Amino acid sequence: MVFLQYLIPQHMLSKCMHRFARIEIVWLKNNFLRWFVKKYGVNLAEAERERIEDYCHINDFFTRSLKSTVRTIANAEIVSPVDGVVSQAGDIKSSQILQAKGHHYSVQQLLADESSKQFEDGQFATIYLSPKDYHRIHMPFAGKLKSMKYIPGDLFSVNQKTAENVAGLFARNERLVCYFETAFGEVVFILVGAIMVGSMDVVWQGKITPPYTRSIKEYDYSTKDIKLKKGEEMGRFNMGSTVILLLPEGAPKMELSESRSLKMGQSVL
């Protein structure tokens, strides 16, 4: 299956998924969602709308909101931004980030920025959101948005099997890089696109993809006062994907291990 990903039209399939996920044919939507909930074991008891009939289309379900009582924002400096599983986490060593056993990639490749010196010896956390997970992304700490960069690229799957076999996966896939000023310096939050992830949205700019482009897009927010609180929603995926958090040297030490399951708002310290 990993080899086939090099051959299939990744962007075309993702465009098709984007359209399919917005079809409002009731019988089609309901039957697909019944199958999806059963196959992936989605916990609808946590959702504000527990009945699949109450969603207007498939994407409405994928980006569902949760009941306010099911996630608590911990009293910690850094909390998990998503529901997901830790793919890898730890120290950045000489600008190298661990992708999977035997695979590394550089901070400069990930950010498409050769001047990213502040993260050479910082920390990282890579968290994978599976199809069944809650797909909204929240702030792991309070921060002021400085800038954002859309970097075009491939759309490989981002599951563990692909991470173990595709070199530089997260630095070659399409991604959205968000820079924030925080109490412990500049941090970077990366939303990584993947096959069948029909769109990425952020609350301050709306939908970023599609359309897909071949050139980098840069957004400057330095003159705008965009501040987000810890636990506040900052974006969402259409389906499961991956988020990567980069912290500078001197930031609070995250205590995360490979394969650890996380819930949004849970302390990672």
N, C-alpha and C positions, 0 to 999 in steps of 0.2 A: 504493500500500500504506500510506503514511503517513496519508492521508485516511481510509482504511477503519478505522484504529485508533481514530478518534473515534467510530465507529458500532458496533463490535462490543462484546459484553458481556465486557469484559476480565477481571473477577473470576470470572465464571462459567466462562470457558474455562480460567482458571488452576486453579480448583477441580477441573475435569474432568481436567486434566493431573496434578494431585496424586494423584487416585485411579488414573488409568491407570498412572502410574509405579510403583504398588505392587501391580499385578496379578501374581499368581504362576503364571499359566497358562504352562507351560514353552514350548510351541510358539510362542505369541504373543510372549512375552518374547524368545526366542532369535531369531526372524525379525526382529523390530523392531530388535534390537541389531545384527544382521548388516547390515541396511540402514543403520543409523545410522553404524556404524564405517566402512563403505565410502563413504557420502556425505560425511562430514565429515573423513575421514582421521585417525581417532583412533589414536594410537600406543599400542597395548596392550602393547607390549614394556616400557613403563615401569611398568605396573601390577603390583601384588603378585599379582593373579590375572589371568593373560593370556588365559584361556579364557572366553568369554561364558557358557558353560554353568555356570560356577562362581558366577554372580551370581543371587541368589534373586529379584530383580525389577529393573525398569528403574532405579528410584531408587538401588538398591544399586550399579548400574553408574555412574550419574551422579556419585555421591559416593565413587567408588572411591579407595582409598589407593594411594600410589606406593611402589615399592621404595626402601629407605632409601639406596641408592647413587646414585639418579638426580638428586637435588637437594642441592647443597651450600650451606650457610648462610655467606655471605661474611663476612669479618672487616671489617665496615663498620658505622657507627653506624645506618644505615638500609638495609634490603634490601627487595626487592619482596615484597609479601604474597601474591601470586598469580602464576599463569601467565596472561598476557594481553597486550593491546596498549594502549599509552598513547593514550587518546583526546585528552586535553589535559593540560598541566602547566605550572606557572610561578608567577609571583608573583600574590598577591591584591592588587588595587589598589583602595583605598578601599572595601573589603568586596565588590568585584565579582569573580566567578569566570568565566573564559572557558569556555563550553560548546562552542561551535563558531564558525566564522567568522560574525560578525554577531549572535551570541547570547551574552548574559551573564545571570547571575543572582546574587543576593546571598547572602552567608554567612547573614544573618538568615533569608532564605526557606528555605535549605537545612536549617538547624538548627531552624527554627520557634522562634527565640529572638532577641529584639531586643537582648539584652545581650551578645552575643558579640563584644566589643570586641577581645579578644586576637588575633583572626584578621584584623583589618581590613587589615593589611599583611604577612600571613604568606605561606605557600606552599600550593599544592594540587597534587594529582596525581589524575587520573581514569583508571582502568584498566578496560578492557572485557574480560570473559571470554566467549569464544565458546562455542557448544555443545560443540565438540570438546575444550575445555580441561579441565584438572584443576580441580575445582570446590570444593576446600577452600581456606580462607582462613587465613593464618598471620600471626603478629605480625611487623611490620617492624622492631620494636625491643622492648626490654623495657619493661614498663609495669604499673602498678597500676590496676585498673578502679575508676573512681569512680562512674559512673552510666551509664544507658542509656535511650534514648527511642525508642519505636515511634511513627512518624508515618504515619497512614493516607494513602492517595492513589490516584492512577491507576496503571495498569499498562501504560504504553506500552512498546514495545520500546526497548532502550537502544543499538541499533547506531548506527553513524555516520550513516546516512541519516536516522534519526529525530532524532538529536541536532542535525542541520543544519536540521531543519524544524519541530520542536515547541519553542516558546519555553518556557524555564524547565523543561525536561524533568526534570532531576534534583531540582528543588525542588517538582515536582508529583507525581512518582511516590511510591508507598509506599517507606519507608526505615527503616532501623534505625541510630540514631546512638549510637555508643559513645565515652565520654569516658575517657581514660587520663591518669594522671600519669606523666611520664617524666623522664629526665635533662635534657631541654631544655624542660620545662614541660608544660602541658596540651595534649594533641593530641586530635583527633577522627577517628574511623574510621567511615565511613558505608557500610552495605550497602544498595544500591539494588535494590528489587524491579522486576520486569518481567513482561510478558505471558508466560505459560506457565512462569514460575518458580514451581513449586508450593509451595515452602516455603523459609524461611530459618531456620537453626539457629545458636545460639552455645553454646559448650561449658559456660558457667556457668549457663545458663538453659534449655537445650534448645530445642525447636521454638517459634518465635515466631509464624509464620504457616504455614498457616491455623490457626484462624479469622481472618478479616479483621474489623477493627472500624472504627467511624467516628470514634472519639475517640483522642486521644493517650494512650499508656500510658507512665508513667515508672517507672523502677526505680532505687532508691538502694542502692548498694553501699559507701557510705562507712564503714560499721561492719564490713564484711567484708574480710578480707585476701586478695583475689583478685589474684594476681600471675601474669603470663605472661612467659615468656622470649622473646627474639628467636628467631623460627623456629617457635615452638610454635603448634599449631593453635588458632584462636579461633572459627571458624565454618565454614559451608558453604552453598552454594546447591544447589537441586535441579537447575537447568540454568544456562546462562551468564547473567551479568548484569554489574553494574558495582560497583566499590568506589571510594570517594573518600577521600583522606587530606588532612587539613588540619593544617598545622604553624604554630606561632606565629612571630612575628618573632624572629630570632636563632637559630633552629634550623639545623642543618647544611643546606647548600644542595644540593637535589636537582638532578641534571643529567639531565633527561628531555626528550625531544622527541616531538612528535606522530608516531604510527604506529610507534614503537619497540616491538619485541617483547620481553617480559620473561619470565623464569622465576622461580618462587618461590625466594627466598633470594639472588638476584643483587643485587649492590650497585647502588643508584640514585644514588650520589654520584660 
